[in-house]
Structure formats: C-alpha cells, structure tokens
Amino acid sequence: MDYVWLIEDKVGKISLSKYISENFTKAFLTIFMPLFFIGSLVSIVQLSSLTKFIQVDFFEMSRLFGYNLPAMLFYTIPISFLIAITTTLLRLSTENELMALFALGIKSKDIVRRLLISAILFSILLLLLSIIKMPQAEQQYKAFKTYKITQAKLNISPSQLGQKFGDFFVYLKSKKGNDMKDIVIYTKEKNSSNRLFIAKEAKVENIDSTVSLTLNSGSGYTFSDKSLKMVEYEEMKIFQNINGKAYTYKNIKEYWAKYAKNPKKKGKILFFIFISLIPSIALYIVASFSIINPRYQKSYAYPVLGLTTLLLYVVATLLQNSGSLILFGISTILTVVIGITLFYHRVSRYF
C-alpha cells in the first residue's frame, strides 16, 4: 500500500516515496559534491606529476581526469550515501516530521524500505563502476600513458642541448614535423672511442615501436686518442627499440579472470564487491540510530556512523588481503543481521 501525506498548501498531495526521496537527494548532494571536489583536486595534483615525464595539453589532461572519474565516484558514493541517510533521518526526527508520519499510521519500516530501494540502486551503480568501468578506465589510462611516453621519446626539439636518441646525444638546427635539418649526433663507446655524425637532413619514423633515424648527405667520424676515421654517406639509419609496446586491451572477463586465478589478487574482486554492497547492507544499522524520538532519546547517530564506516572499510581491507570467500559471506550476512536486529529493537517495535 502506498501511503500519501497530505499537505495543505499549493503542492497538494505528496507521496511518501517522493517526500523521502527529495529530502535524501538534497542531503546526498550536499555531502557528495564537496567530497567529489576534494577527490578531483587530489586527482589533478597526481596527474600533474606526469608532466615531469610527458607533455599534455588541456584536452589531454581532461581526458586523463575522465579516466580517474569512475574510481573517484566509487570511493565517494558509499560514504556520501551513509552520511546522507544519517543526516536525512536525523533531521526529520529532530524536526518531528517523522513523528508526524508515524502518527498518521506510517510505519518506520515503510520509510526505510523506500530508502532500501535507493540503496540497492546505488549498490548496482557501484558494481558497474568497479567491475566494468574502472578496469576499462585503468586500461585506457595505461594505454594513453604508454603512447605519450613513446611520443616523448620521439620528441627531439631544435636548438636544445642534452637530448638523446637511444645512446646518442642529438642536436639539430631546425625541425618541421619529422623532418630535421643540420643534425649532429654524438656518442661515446665503452672502449673510449667517440663517434660523431653530421647530416644536412634527417627524418625520424616509428614503425611497430622500433624508431629509425635516417640521416641523409652526411659524414661520420670515429676518433680516439690515437686514431681518427672518417666516412661519407648518402644515407644512414640508426634504429632504437623504445619498448613502447602497444597496450593490449582485455575484455572484462579476461581482466578479472587473471585476478580470480591468483590467490593474492583475488581479494581485489571481493574488496570491490563488498564496498559496492555497503549502501545496502549498512542501511539498517545507521537507520537504527538515526530514527529517534527527540523528546525521549539522545542521538548517537554520528558516532555510530563513524564506527560503522570504519569497521566496514577494515573488513573490506581484510577481504582484499585474504581473498577469503568465507570471510566475505560471513561479513556480509552478519552486517545485514546486525542491522535488521538493531532496527527492530531500537525502532520498528516502537514506530
């Protein structure tokens, strides 16, 4: 049966589901947005450290930020949900709005049941983020980073000293695309001989992660303390394997299969699943201390919220380290049973 709360104003009838949803949404956004903003700042600071090794423009930085987005959502949503539930129910309790609903015959279990629907939807969203989107984003991030590092190794700028191509120091006067003019290459061998190459023109190419530097119309010198050798050439190629293997993408099944086969990594799957279930399995625990009669009961909602969140993340960490399915099952079932039991003894048998 769908209860309806009547308000004597321009709004008219407001369903219980809509009433609870509106209050929860406001509280959730109030908590979620600051946490997401803080997470975004941390992500940007971490990404900025990449600029020491590779050059990225604004759009590429935005692209990298997008790869981190699923992880930020995954870690901020569970905490935001629990805080929002606590804040919503406690505020409605202290303002006697829940007492008014109970006086109209609406049961506390009906209110929490509607919140449970939202909790399940959040858990499904978290599972999609952790099991599907985060592996995809992680692989895209690694592929992009590999590509940029490869490009950085090919990026030889004109009129700059100290640049290297493999074991060779390179200096060039001008460059347009991959075509170079007036290039000088120097290297020192282990046997103390030195090699110097000068060319009027040069071109760099990348084929299957093997880079070739082609020198045209030039001369080469090999010299030491006792000898000097010179050679003139029309064309000479220098090859370098830059170890920039194209990143191999795995589908979701292949990605998680490698973790399932490795006992040490299997815990990562259990960690993601358990964190995803937090909104659903912890709802009744925080609701047990958030629904109160302000005239007769003191609020312990926030201390219980902090302790519950801490314990759940400790369990998640233990699951990640142990990879135990038994521990996962016991922890999940025990959390649900404790929540339902607390809710019955503290709330539902009175309201």
PyMOL commands that set and color helices and strands:
alter all, ss='L'
color gray80, all
select helices_A, chain A and resi 16-52+58-94+97-103+108-154+252-260+263-281+283-290+301-322+325-348
alter helices_A, ss='H'
color red, helices_A
select strands_A, chain A and resi 4-7+12-15+163-165+168-176+179-188+194-207+210-223+228-241
alter strands_A, ss='S'
color yellow, strands_A
deselect
rebuild
show_as cartoon
